[in-house]
């Protein structure tokens, strides 16, 4: 068990572990340099940058077919007008073609959902992974 993705990547690169699971983004330079190999992805569909790499679902793990995601968070109690302004600015920024292109270069395919929808999504993801953890005990 590692404290975070950086420690896990260091262990993989140093040969201390044989396999690691993380988002593709921090792995891209190491994949391109041939230092590590992508064995499978957990997304619902194959990664368009790595079309020859199968998904976990293709290996028979259908319950673990989830797309990785990131989000922006704000302090609890942030006034709604400030939240709305932040959300609109973020939505505008990630829709810019240059931003989309730079993000896609490192395997991020950006989309926007509003703060309330994102909060509901995070709750659903939490329930999914808690249920998955309970099943594997």
CORLINCOR-V745961 format. One record per backbone hydrogen bond with DSSP energy under -1.0 kcal/mol. CO is the residue of the C=O (numbers start at 1). NH is the residue of the N-H. Records with the same first field share a line. If there is no record, write none. Layout:
CO=NH + NH
This chain:
4=8
5=9
6=10
7=11
8=12
9=13
10=14
11=16 + 17
12=15
24=27 + 28
27=31
28=32
29=33
30=35 + 36
31=34
41=56
42=66
47=50
50=53
54=41
56=61
57=60
61=64
62=65
75=78
79=83
80=84
81=85
82=86
83=87
84=88
85=89
86=90
87=91
88=92
89=93
90=94
93=96
96=100
97=101
98=102
99=103
100=104
101=105
103=106 + 108
104=107
114=118
115=119
116=120
117=121
118=122
119=123
120=124
121=125
122=126
123=127
124=128
125=129
126=130
127=131
128=132
129=133
130=134
131=135
132=136
